[in-house]
Amino acid sequence: MRNYELVVIFDPSLEEEAVDKELSKITSLLEKEKCKVSDIDKWGVRKLAYSIKKQENGYYIIVYFNGESGVISELDRINKINDKILRHLVVKSDES
């Protein structure tokens, strides 16, 4: 099992409840794939370095989890088809 960090940038026009609903979809997928979510860090709305899909701001959330590497491809596929997500990135974490 490896440690990962998932950074998700949501559309800033979403309400707090909508962001929580989308986040619960991601965490339920991780739990279904037998991953353990260790922490969720909500940064809130921040200015983007460059515009993405004509948006200047984004709602940042970081999900820390550990699991097998096979879940990453499914997580990537699900996040790509979600139109409420502007960008996402999964990286391996150095923390043990």
Helices and strands as residue ranges (DSSP letters): E 2-10, H 16-32, E 36-52, E 55-67, H 70-81, E 85-92
